[in-house]
Amino acid sequence: MFTRLVNIGDCKSLACHPASTPWQLSPEELELAGVTEDMVRLSVGIEHVDDLIDDLDQALEAA
Protein backbone atom coordinates (compact mmCIF):
# COMPACT_ATOMS: atom_id res chain seq x y z
CA MET A 1 0.00 0.00 0.00
CA PHE A 2 2.64 2.55 1.01
CA THR A 3 5.11 3.57 -1.69
CA ARG A 4 8.52 4.97 -0.77
CA LEU A 5 8.63 8.19 -2.75
CA VAL A 6 7.91 11.87 -2.54
CA ASN A 7 4.97 13.09 -4.58
CA ILE A 8 2.55 15.96 -4.36
CA GLY A 9 -1.05 15.92 -5.46
CA ASP A 10 -1.65 12.18 -5.43
CA CYS A 11 -4.26 10.15 -3.55
CA LYS A 12 -2.10 7.11 -2.74
CA SER A 13 -0.28 6.53 0.54
CA LEU A 14 3.39 7.47 0.58
CA ALA A 15 6.35 7.05 2.93
CA CYS A 16 9.49 9.16 2.76
CA HIS A 17 12.70 9.68 4.73
CA PRO A 18 12.82 13.47 5.26
CA ALA A 19 16.51 13.53 6.20
CA SER A 20 17.55 12.22 2.77
CA THR A 21 15.15 13.89 0.36
CA PRO A 22 16.64 15.54 -2.76
CA TRP A 23 16.23 19.03 -1.25
CA GLN A 24 18.21 17.93 1.80
CA LEU A 25 18.88 20.57 4.40
CA SER A 26 22.14 20.99 6.29
CA PRO A 27 22.49 19.03 9.56
CA GLU A 28 21.92 22.26 11.48
CA GLU A 29 18.74 23.06 9.52
CA LEU A 30 17.44 19.52 10.01
CA GLU A 31 18.01 19.80 13.76
CA LEU A 32 16.23 23.16 13.91
CA ALA A 33 13.29 21.64 12.00
CA GLY A 34 13.15 18.68 14.38
CA VAL A 35 13.99 16.17 11.63
CA THR A 36 15.97 13.15 12.83
CA GLU A 37 17.76 10.40 10.87
CA ASP A 38 15.28 7.77 12.06
CA MET A 39 12.17 9.76 11.12
CA VAL A 40 9.74 8.46 8.51
CA ARG A 41 6.98 10.67 7.15
CA LEU A 42 3.70 9.01 6.19
CA SER A 43 1.19 10.64 3.89
CA VAL A 44 -2.03 8.64 4.09
CA GLY A 45 -4.09 8.30 0.94
CA ILE A 46 -7.55 6.97 0.22
CA GLU A 47 -6.89 3.24 0.51
CA HIS A 48 -9.02 1.26 2.95
CA VAL A 49 -7.86 1.77 6.54
CA ASP A 50 -7.55 -1.99 7.19
CA ASP A 51 -5.22 -2.37 4.19
CA LEU A 52 -3.06 0.51 5.40
CA ILE A 53 -2.81 -0.90 8.93
CA ASP A 54 -1.97 -4.38 7.61
CA ASP A 55 0.72 -2.93 5.33
CA LEU A 56 2.31 -0.95 8.16
CA ASP A 57 2.17 -3.97 10.50
CA GLN A 58 4.00 -6.22 8.03
CA ALA A 59 6.58 -3.52 7.27
CA LEU A 60 7.33 -2.94 10.96
CA GLU A 61 7.59 -6.68 11.62
CA ALA A 62 10.08 -6.99 8.76
CA ALA A 63 12.20 -4.07 10.01
mmCIF file of the N, C-alpha and C atoms, coordinates in Angstrom:
data_MODEL
# 
_entry.id   MODEL 
# 
loop_
_atom_site.group_PDB 
_atom_site.id 
_atom_site.type_symbol 
_atom_site.label_atom_id 
_atom_site.label_alt_id 
_atom_site.label_comp_id 
_atom_site.label_asym_id 
_atom_site.label_entity_id 
_atom_site.label_seq_id 
_atom_site.pdbx_PDB_ins_code 
_atom_site.Cartn_x 
_atom_site.Cartn_y 
_atom_site.Cartn_z 
_atom_site.occupancy 
_atom_site.B_iso_or_equiv 
_atom_site.pdbx_formal_charge 
_atom_site.auth_seq_id 
_atom_site.auth_comp_id 
_atom_site.auth_asym_id 
_atom_site.auth_atom_id 
_atom_site.pdbx_PDB_model_num 
ATOM 1   N N  . MET A 1 1  ? 0.814  -1.183 0.000  1.00 0.00 ? 1  MET A N  1 
ATOM 2   C CA . MET A 1 1  ? 0.000  0.000  0.000  1.00 0.00 ? 1  MET A CA 1 
ATOM 3   C C  . MET A 1 1  ? 0.864  1.257  0.000  1.00 0.00 ? 1  MET A C  1 
ATOM 4   N N  . PHE A 1 2  ? 1.796  1.361  0.937  1.00 0.00 ? 2  PHE A N  1 
ATOM 5   C CA . PHE A 1 2  ? 2.641  2.547  1.011  1.00 0.00 ? 2  PHE A CA 1 
ATOM 6   C C  . PHE A 1 2  ? 3.768  2.432  -0.003 1.00 0.00 ? 2  PHE A C  1 
ATOM 7   N N  . THR A 1 3  ? 4.020  3.501  -0.724 1.00 0.00 ? 3  THR A N  1 
ATOM 8   C CA . THR A 1 3  ? 5.108  3.570  -1.686 1.00 0.00 ? 3  THR A CA 1 
ATOM 9   C C  . THR A 1 3  ? 6.160  4.504  -1.130 1.00 0.00 ? 3  THR A C  1 
ATOM 10  N N  . ARG A 1 4  ? 7.453  4.113  -1.276 1.00 0.00 ? 4  ARG A N  1 
ATOM 11  C CA . ARG A 1 4  ? 8.525  4.970  -0.767 1.00 0.00 ? 4  ARG A CA 1 
ATOM 12  C C  . ARG A 1 4  ? 8.916  5.968  -1.857 1.00 0.00 ? 4  ARG A C  1 
ATOM 13  N N  . LEU A 1 5  ? 8.309  7.116  -1.823 1.00 0.00 ? 5  LEU A N  1 
ATOM 14  C CA . LEU A 1 5  ? 8.635  8.186  -2.750 1.00 0.00 ? 5  LEU A CA 1 
ATOM 15  C C  . LEU A 1 5  ? 8.020  9.474  -2.260 1.00 0.00 ? 5  LEU A C  1 
ATOM 16  N N  . VAL A 1 6  ? 8.440  10.555 -2.884 1.00 0.00 ? 6  VAL A N  1 
ATOM 17  C CA . VAL A 1 6  ? 7.911  11.867 -2.543 1.00 0.00 ? 6  VAL A CA 1 
ATOM 18  C C  . VAL A 1 6  ? 7.096  12.333 -3.742 1.00 0.00 ? 6  VAL A C  1 
ATOM 19  N N  . ASN A 1 7  ? 5.859  12.692 -3.504 1.00 0.00 ? 7  ASN A N  1 
ATOM 20  C CA . ASN A 1 7  ? 4.969  13.085 -4.577 1.00 0.00 ? 7  ASN A CA 1 
ATOM 21  C C  . ASN A 1 7  ? 3.945  14.056 -4.006 1.00 0.00 ? 7  ASN A C  1 
ATOM 22  N N  . ILE A 1 8  ? 3.551  14.986 -4.799 1.00 0.00 ? 8  ILE A N  1 
ATOM 23  C CA . ILE A 1 8  ? 2.550  15.957 -4.355 1.00 0.00 ? 8  ILE A CA 1 
ATOM 24  C C  . ILE A 1 8  ? 1.329  15.840 -5.259 1.00 0.00 ? 8  ILE A C  1 
ATOM 25  N N  . GLY A 1 9  ? 0.170  15.909 -4.683 1.00 0.00 ? 9  GLY A N  1 
ATOM 26  C CA . GLY A 1 9  ? -1.052 15.921 -5.461 1.00 0.00 ? 9  GLY A CA 1 
ATOM 27  C C  . GLY A 1 9  ? -1.547 14.552 -5.869 1.00 0.00 ? 9  GLY A C  1 
ATOM 28  N N  . ASP A 1 10 ? -1.197 13.525 -5.120 1.00 0.00 ? 10 ASP A N  1 
ATOM 29  C CA . ASP A 1 10 ? -1.648 12.176 -5.428 1.00 0.00 ? 10 ASP A CA 1 
ATOM 30  C C  . ASP A 1 10 ? -2.566 11.700 -4.315 1.00 0.00 ? 10 ASP A C  1 
ATOM 31  N N  . CYS A 1 11 ? -3.327 10.649 -4.571 1.00 0.00 ? 11 CYS A N  1 
ATOM 32  C CA . CYS A 1 11 ? -4.258 10.152 -3.554 1.00 0.00 ? 11 CYS A CA 1 
ATOM 33  C C  . CYS A 1 11 ? -3.822 8.807  -2.989 1.00 0.00 ? 11 CYS A C  1 
ATOM 34  N N  . LYS A 1 12 ? -2.587 8.371  -3.294 1.00 0.00 ? 12 LYS A N  1 
ATOM 35  C CA . LYS A 1 12 ? -2.101 7.113  -2.736 1.00 0.00 ? 12 LYS A CA 1 
ATOM 36  C C  . LYS A 1 12 ? -1.222 7.387  -1.515 1.00 0.00 ? 12 LYS A C  1 
ATOM 37  N N  . SER A 1 13 ? -1.079 6.393  -0.672 1.00 0.00 ? 13 SER A N  1 
ATOM 38  C CA . SER A 1 13 ? -0.278 6.533  0.544  1.00 0.00 ? 13 SER A CA 1 
ATOM 39  C C  . SER A 1 13 ? 1.205  6.479  0.208  1.00 0.00 ? 13 SER A C  1 
ATOM 40  N N  . LEU A 1 14 ? 1.967  7.357  0.850  1.00 0.00 ? 14 LEU A N  1 
ATOM 41  C CA . LEU A 1 14 ? 3.393  7.470  0.579  1.00 0.00 ? 14 LEU A CA 1 
ATOM 42  C C  . LEU A 1 14 ? 4.178  7.453  1.885  1.00 0.00 ? 14 LEU A C  1 
ATOM 43  N N  . ALA A 1 15 ? 5.419  6.988  1.806  1.00 0.00 ? 15 ALA A N  1 
ATOM 44  C CA . ALA A 1 15 ? 6.348  7.051  2.932  1.00 0.00 ? 15 ALA A CA 1 
ATOM 45  C C  . ALA A 1 15 ? 7.642  7.658  2.418  1.00 0.00 ? 15 ALA A C  1 
ATOM 46  N N  . CYS A 1 16 ? 8.211  8.579  3.176  1.00 0.00 ? 16 CYS A N  1 
ATOM 47  C CA . CYS A 1 16 ? 9.493  9.160  2.764  1.00 0.00 ? 16 CYS A CA 1 
ATOM 48  C C  . CYS A 1 16 ? 10.391 9.335  3.989  1.00 0.00 ? 16 CYS A C  1 
ATOM 49  N N  . HIS A 1 17 ? 11.676 9.462  3.708  1.00 0.00 ? 17 HIS A N  1 
ATOM 50  C CA . HIS A 1 17 ? 12.697 9.678  4.727  1.00 0.00 ? 17 HIS A CA 1 
ATOM 51  C C  . HIS A 1 17 ? 13.134 11.141 4.601  1.00 0.00 ? 17 HIS A C  1 
ATOM 52  N N  . PRO A 1 18 ? 12.570 12.033 5.419  1.00 0.00 ? 18 PRO A N  1 
ATOM 53  C CA . PRO A 1 18 ? 12.816 13.467 5.258  1.00 0.00 ? 18 PRO A CA 1 
ATOM 54  C C  . PRO A 1 18 ? 14.290 13.869 5.312  1.00 0.00 ? 18 PRO A C  1 
ATOM 55  N N  . ALA A 1 19 ? 15.103 13.148 6.060  1.00 0.00 ? 19 ALA A N  1 
ATOM 56  C CA . ALA A 1 19 ? 16.509 13.533 6.201  1.00 0.00 ? 19 ALA A CA 1 
ATOM 57  C C  . ALA A 1 19 ? 17.313 13.276 4.933  1.00 0.00 ? 19 ALA A C  1 
ATOM 58  N N  . SER A 1 20 ? 16.774 12.521 3.982  1.00 0.00 ? 20 SER A N  1 
ATOM 59  C CA . SER A 1 20 ? 17.545 12.221 2.769  1.00 0.00 ? 20 SER A CA 1 
ATOM 60  C C  . SER A 1 20 ? 16.793 12.560 1.485  1.00 0.00 ? 20 SER A C  1 
ATOM 61  N N  . THR A 1 21 ? 15.865 13.488 1.562  1.00 0.00 ? 21 THR A N  1 
ATOM 62  C CA . THR A 1 21 ? 15.150 13.891 0.360  1.00 0.00 ? 21 THR A CA 1 
ATOM 63  C C  . THR A 1 21 ? 16.067 14.718 -0.535 1.00 0.00 ? 21 THR A C  1 
ATOM 64  N N  . PRO A 1 22 ? 15.748 14.826 -1.828 1.00 0.00 ? 22 PRO A N  1 
ATOM 65  C CA . PRO A 1 22 ? 16.636 15.536 -2.758 1.00 0.00 ? 22 PRO A CA 1 
ATOM 66  C C  . PRO A 1 22 ? 16.922 16.979 -2.370 1.00 0.00 ? 22 PRO A C  1 
ATOM 67  N N  . TRP A 1 23 ? 16.009 17.641 -1.670 1.00 0.00 ? 23 TRP A N  1 
ATOM 68  C CA . TRP A 1 23 ? 16.234 19.028 -1.255 1.00 0.00 ? 23 TRP A CA 1 
ATOM 69  C C  . TRP A 1 23 ? 16.782 19.070 0.167  1.00 0.00 ? 23 TRP A C  1 
ATOM 70  N N  . GLN A 1 24 ? 17.674 18.136 0.445  1.00 0.00 ? 24 GLN A N  1 
ATOM 71  C CA . GLN A 1 24 ? 18.209 17.929 1.796  1.00 0.00 ? 24 GLN A CA 1 
ATOM 72  C C  . GLN A 1 24 ? 18.744 19.223 2.403  1.00 0.00 ? 24 GLN A C  1 
ATOM 73  N N  . LEU A 1 25 ? 18.406 19.433 3.639  1.00 0.00 ? 25 LEU A N  1 
ATOM 74  C CA . LEU A 1 25 ? 18.884 20.573 4.402  1.00 0.00 ? 25 LEU A CA 1 
ATOM 75  C C  . LEU A 1 25 ? 20.208 20.224 5.064  1.00 0.00 ? 25 LEU A C  1 
ATOM 76  N N  . SER A 1 26 ? 20.904 21.227 5.550  1.00 0.00 ? 26 SER A N  1 
ATOM 77  C CA . SER A 1 26 ? 22.136 20.986 6.292  1.00 0.00 ? 26 SER A CA 1 
ATOM 78  C C  . SER A 1 26 ? 21.789 20.312 7.616  1.00 0.00 ? 26 SER A C  1 
ATOM 79  N N  . PRO A 1 27 ? 22.762 19.649 8.257  1.00 0.00 ? 27 PRO A N  1 
ATOM 80  C CA . PRO A 1 27 ? 22.489 19.026 9.561  1.00 0.00 ? 27 PRO A CA 1 
ATOM 81  C C  . PRO A 1 27 ? 21.924 20.020 10.585 1.00 0.00 ? 27 PRO A C  1 
ATOM 82  N N  . GLU A 1 28 ? 22.414 21.247 10.547 1.00 0.00 ? 28 GLU A N  1 
ATOM 83  C CA . GLU A 1 28 ? 21.916 22.259 11.478 1.00 0.00 ? 28 GLU A CA 1 
ATOM 84  C C  . GLU A 1 28 ? 20.454 22.609 11.187 1.00 0.00 ? 28 GLU A C  1 
ATOM 85  N N  . GLU A 1 29 ? 20.127 22.741 9.893  1.00 0.00 ? 29 GLU A N  1 
ATOM 86  C CA . GLU A 1 29 ? 18.744 23.063 9.518  1.00 0.00 ? 29 GLU A CA 1 
ATOM 87  C C  . GLU A 1 29 ? 17.796 21.918 9.861  1.00 0.00 ? 29 GLU A C  1 
ATOM 88  N N  . LEU A 1 30 ? 18.259 20.679 9.657  1.00 0.00 ? 30 LEU A N  1 
ATOM 89  C CA . LEU A 1 30 ? 17.444 19.518 10.014 1.00 0.00 ? 30 LEU A CA 1 
ATOM 90  C C  . LEU A 1 30 ? 17.154 19.507 11.514 1.00 0.00 ? 30 LEU A C  1 
ATOM 91  N N  . GLU A 1 31 ? 18.186 19.785 12.307 1.00 0.00 ? 31 GLU A N  1 
ATOM 92  C CA . GLU A 1 31 ? 18.009 19.798 13.762 1.00 0.00 ? 31 GLU A CA 1 
ATOM 93  C C  . GLU A 1 31 ? 17.021 20.889 14.179 1.00 0.00 ? 31 GLU A C  1 
ATOM 94  N N  . LEU A 1 32 ? 17.155 22.067 13.592 1.00 0.00 ? 32 LEU A N  1 
ATOM 95  C CA . LEU A 1 32 ? 16.230 23.162 13.909 1.00 0.00 ? 32 LEU A CA 1 
ATOM 96  C C  . LEU A 1 32 ? 14.789 22.818 13.524 1.00 0.00 ? 32 LEU A C  1 
ATOM 97  N N  . ALA A 1 33 ? 14.632 22.038 12.459 1.00 0.00 ? 33 ALA A N  1 
ATOM 98  C CA . ALA A 1 33 ? 13.295 21.644 12.003 1.00 0.00 ? 33 ALA A CA 1 
ATOM 99  C C  . ALA A 1 33 ? 12.753 20.441 12.763 1.00 0.00 ? 33 ALA A C  1 
ATOM 100 N N  . GLY A 1 34 ? 13.588 19.838 13.615 1.00 0.00 ? 34 GLY A N  1 
ATOM 101 C CA . GLY A 1 34 ? 13.147 18.676 14.381 1.00 0.00 ? 34 GLY A CA 1 
ATOM 102 C C  . GLY A 1 34 ? 13.155 17.381 13.588 1.00 0.00 ? 34 GLY A C  1 
ATOM 103 N N  . VAL A 1 35 ? 13.910 17.357 12.484 1.00 0.00 ? 35 VAL A N  1 
ATOM 104 C CA . VAL A 1 35 ? 13.990 16.168 11.632 1.00 0.00 ? 35 VAL A CA 1 
ATOM 105 C C  . VAL A 1 35 ? 15.176 15.324 12.079 1.00 0.00 ? 35 VAL A C  1 
ATOM 106 N N  . THR A 1 36 ? 14.912 14.060 12.404 1.00 0.00 ? 36 THR A N  1 
ATOM 107 C CA . THR A 1 36 ? 15.967 13.147 12.833 1.00 0.00 ? 36 THR A CA 1 
ATOM 108 C C  . THR A 1 36 ? 16.226 12.093 11.761 1.00 0.00 ? 36 THR A C  1 
ATOM 109 N N  . GLU A 1 37 ? 17.376 11.426 11.850 1.00 0.00 ? 37 GLU A N  1 
ATOM 110 C CA . GLU A 1 37 ? 17.759 10.402 10.872 1.00 0.00 ? 37 GLU A CA 1 
ATOM 111 C C  . GLU A 1 37 ? 16.813 9.211  10.863 1.00 0.00 ? 37 GLU A C  1 
ATOM 112 N N  . ASP A 1 38 ? 16.161 8.939  11.990 1.00 0.00 ? 38 ASP A N  1 
ATOM 113 C CA . ASP A 1 38 ? 15.278 7.770  12.059 1.00 0.00 ? 38 ASP A CA 1 
ATOM 114 C C  . ASP A 1 38 ? 13.806 8.115  11.809 1.00 0.00 ? 38 ASP A C  1 
ATOM 115 N N  . MET A 1 39 ? 13.550 9.325  11.364 1.00 0.00 ? 39 MET A N  1 
ATOM 116 C CA . MET A 1 39 ? 12.174 9.763  11.124 1.00 0.00 ? 39 MET A CA 1 
ATOM 117 C C  . MET A 1 39 ? 11.671 9.274  9.767  1.00 0.00 ? 39 MET A C  1 
ATOM 118 N N  . VAL A 1 40 ? 10.422 8.831  9.748  1.00 0.00 ? 40 VAL A N  1 
ATOM 119 C CA . VAL A 1 40 ? 9.736  8.457  8.513  1.00 0.00 ? 40 VAL A CA 1 
ATOM 120 C C  . VAL A 1 40 ? 8.449  9.264  8.457  1.00 0.00 ? 40 VAL A C  1 
ATOM 121 N N  . ARG A 1 41 ? 8.205  9.870  7.318  1.00 0.00 ? 41 ARG A N  1 
ATOM 122 C CA . ARG A 1 41 ? 6.980  10.665 7.146  1.00 0.00 ? 41 ARG A CA 1 
ATOM 123 C C  . ARG A 1 41 ? 5.971  9.854  6.346  1.00 0.00 ? 41 ARG A C  1 
ATOM 124 N N  . LEU A 1 42 ? 4.769  9.719  6.877  1.00 0.00 ? 42 LEU A N  1 
ATOM 125 C CA . LEU A 1 42 ? 3.699  9.009  6.186  1.00 0.00 ? 42 LEU A CA 1 
ATOM 126 C C  . LEU A 1 42 ? 2.665  10.016 5.706  1.00 0.00 ? 42 LEU A C  1 
ATOM 127 N N  . SER A 1 43 ? 2.281  9.866  4.459  1.00 0.00 ? 43 SER A N  1 
ATOM 128 C CA . SER A 1 43 ? 1.192  10.642 3.886  1.00 0.00 ? 43 SER A CA 1 
ATOM 129 C C  . SER A 1 43 ? 0.111  9.640  3.518  1.00 0.00 ? 43 SER A C  1 
ATOM 130 N N  . VAL A 1 44 ? -0.995 9.662  4.240  1.00 0.00 ? 44 VAL A N  1 
ATOM 131 C CA . VAL A 1 44 ? -2.027 8.640  4.087  1.00 0.00 ? 44 VAL A CA 1 
ATOM 132 C C  . VAL A 1 44 ? -3.000 9.028  2.976  1.00 0.00 ? 44 VAL A C  1 
ATOM 133 N N  . GLY A 1 45 ? -3.209 8.079  2.074  1.00 0.00 ? 45 GLY A N  1 
ATOM 134 C CA . GLY A 1 45 ? -4.091 8.301  0.936  1.00 0.00 ? 45 GLY A CA 1 
ATOM 135 C C  . GLY A 1 45 ? -5.498 7.805  1.189  1.00 0.00 ? 45 GLY A C  1 
ATOM 136 N N  . ILE A 1 46 ? -6.140 7.347  0.124  1.00 0.00 ? 46 ILE A N  1 
ATOM 137 C CA . ILE A 1 46 ? -7.550 6.974  0.216  1.00 0.00 ? 46 ILE A CA 1 
ATOM 138 C C  . ILE A 1 46 ? -7.773 5.463  0.234  1.00 0.00 ? 46 ILE A C  1 
ATOM 139 N N  . GLU A 1 47 ? -6.717 4.686  0.428  1.00 0.00 ? 47 GLU A N  1 
ATOM 140 C CA . GLU A 1 47 ? -6.887 3.242  0.510  1.00 0.00 ? 47 GLU A CA 1 
ATOM 141 C C  . GLU A 1 47 ? -7.701 2.884  1.758  1.00 0.00 ? 47 GLU A C  1 
ATOM 142 N N  . HIS A 1 48 ? -8.224 1.695  1.790  1.00 0.00 ? 48 HIS A N  1 
ATOM 143 C CA . HIS A 1 48 ? -9.020 1.256  2.948  1.00 0.00 ? 48 HIS A CA 1 
ATOM 144 C C  . HIS A 1 48 ? -8.127 1.198  4.185  1.00 0.00 ? 48 HIS A C  1 
ATOM 145 N N  . VAL A 1 49 ? -8.638 1.673  5.302  1.00 0.00 ? 49 VAL A N  1 
ATOM 146 C CA . VAL A 1 49 ? -7.859 1.766  6.536  1.00 0.00 ? 49 VAL A CA 1 
ATOM 147 C C  . VAL A 1 49 ? -7.294 0.409  6.961  1.00 0.00 ? 49 VAL A C  1 
ATOM 148 N N  . ASP A 1 50 ? -8.047 -0.669 6.803  1.00 0.00 ? 50 ASP A N  1 
ATOM 149 C CA . ASP A 1 50 ? -7.550 -1.990 7.190  1.00 0.00 ? 50 ASP A CA 1 
ATOM 150 C C  . ASP A 1 50 ? -6.349 -2.400 6.344  1.00 0.00 ? 50 ASP A C  1 
ATOM 151 N N  . ASP A 1 51 ? -6.360 -2.063 5.056  1.00 0.00 ? 51 ASP A N  1 
ATOM 152 C CA . ASP A 1 51 ? -5.225 -2.370 4.185  1.00 0.00 ? 51 ASP A CA 1 
ATOM 153 C C  . ASP A 1 51 ? -3.989 -1.585 4.605  1.00 0.00 ? 51 ASP A C  1 
ATOM 154 N N  . LEU A 1 52 ? -4.181 -0.322 4.970  1.00 0.00 ? 52 LEU A N  1 
ATOM 155 C CA . LEU A 1 52 ? -3.056 0.507  5.404  1.00 0.00 ? 52 LEU A CA 1 
ATOM 156 C C  . LEU A 1 52 ? -2.449 -0.020 6.701  1.00 0.00 ? 52 LEU A C  1 
ATOM 157 N N  . ILE A 1 53 ? -3.294 -0.370 7.651  1.00 0.00 ? 53 ILE A N  1 
ATOM 158 C CA . ILE A 1 53 ? -2.807 -0.902 8.930  1.00 0.00 ? 53 ILE A CA 1 
ATOM 159 C C  . ILE A 1 53 ? -2.077 -2.219 8.715  1.00 0.00 ? 53 ILE A C  1 
ATOM 160 N N  . ASP A 1 54 ? -2.627 -3.106 7.899  1.00 0.00 ? 54 ASP A N  1 
ATOM 161 C CA . ASP A 1 54 ? -1.965 -4.383 7.606  1.00 0.00 ? 54 ASP A CA 1 
ATOM 162 C C  . ASP A 1 54 ? -0.613 -4.157 6.948  1.00 0.00 ? 54 ASP A C  1 
ATOM 163 N N  . ASP A 1 55 ? -0.535 -3.209 6.018  1.00 0.00 ? 55 ASP A N  1 
ATOM 164 C CA . ASP A 1 55 ? 0.720  -2.930 5.325  1.00 0.00 ? 55 ASP A CA 1 
ATOM 165 C C  . ASP A 1 55 ? 1.769  -2.390 6.291  1.00 0.00 ? 55 ASP A C  1 
ATOM 166 N N  . LEU A 1 56 ? 1.368  -1.480 7.167  1.00 0.00 ? 56 LEU A N  1 
ATOM 167 C CA . LEU A 1 56 ? 2.305  -0.945 8.158  1.00 0.00 ? 56 LEU A CA 1 
ATOM 168 C C  . LEU A 1 56 ? 2.740  -2.022 9.146  1.00 0.00 ? 56 LEU A C  1 
ATOM 169 N N  . ASP A 1 57 ? 1.823  -2.868 9.582  1.00 0.00 ? 57 ASP A N  1 
ATOM 170 C CA . ASP A 1 57 ? 2.166  -3.966 10.497 1.00 0.00 ? 57 ASP A CA 1 
ATOM 171 C C  . ASP A 1 57 ? 3.224  -4.879 9.893  1.00 0.00 ? 57 ASP A C  1 
ATOM 172 N N  . GLN A 1 58 ? 3.038  -5.299 8.643  1.00 0.00 ? 58 GLN A N  1 
ATOM 173 C CA . GLN A 1 58 ? 4.002  -6.218 8.026  1.00 0.00 ? 58 GLN A CA 1 
ATOM 174 C C  . GLN A 1 58 ? 5.338  -5.522 7.799  1.00 0.00 ? 58 GLN A C  1 
ATOM 175 N N  . ALA A 1 59 ? 5.327  -4.240 7.479  1.00 0.00 ? 59 ALA A N  1 
ATOM 176 C CA . ALA A 1 59 ? 6.584  -3.517 7.273  1.00 0.00 ? 59 ALA A CA 1 
ATOM 177 C C  . ALA A 1 59 ? 7.357  -3.382 8.581  1.00 0.00 ? 59 ALA A C  1 
ATOM 178 N N  . LEU A 1 60 ? 6.659  -3.077 9.668  1.00 0.00 ? 60 LEU A N  1 
ATOM 179 C CA . LEU A 1 60 ? 7.326  -2.937 10.963 1.00 0.00 ? 60 LEU A CA 1 
ATOM 180 C C  . LEU A 1 60 ? 7.843  -4.278 11.475 1.00 0.00 ? 60 LEU A C  1 
ATOM 181 N N  . GLU A 1 61 ? 7.119  -5.350 11.222 1.00 0.00 ? 61 GLU A N  1 
ATOM 182 C CA . GLU A 1 61 ? 7.589  -6.677 11.623 1.00 0.00 ? 61 GLU A CA 1 
ATOM 183 C C  . GLU A 1 61 ? 8.837  -7.079 10.845 1.00 0.00 ? 61 GLU A C  1 
ATOM 184 N N  . ALA A 1 62 ? 8.932  -6.649 9.594  1.00 0.00 ? 62 ALA A N  1 
ATOM 185 C CA . ALA A 1 62 ? 10.083 -6.994 8.759  1.00 0.00 ? 62 ALA A CA 1 
ATOM 186 C C  . ALA A 1 62 ? 11.305 -6.136 9.076  1.00 0.00 ? 62 ALA A C  1 
ATOM 187 N N  . ALA A 1 63 ? 11.098 -5.000 9.733  1.00 0.00 ? 63 ALA A N  1 
ATOM 188 C CA . ALA A 1 63 ? 12.202 -4.067 10.006 1.00 0.00 ? 63 ALA A CA 1 
ATOM 189 C C  . ALA A 1 63 ? 13.091 -4.549 11.130 1.00 0.00 ? 63 ALA A C  1 
# 
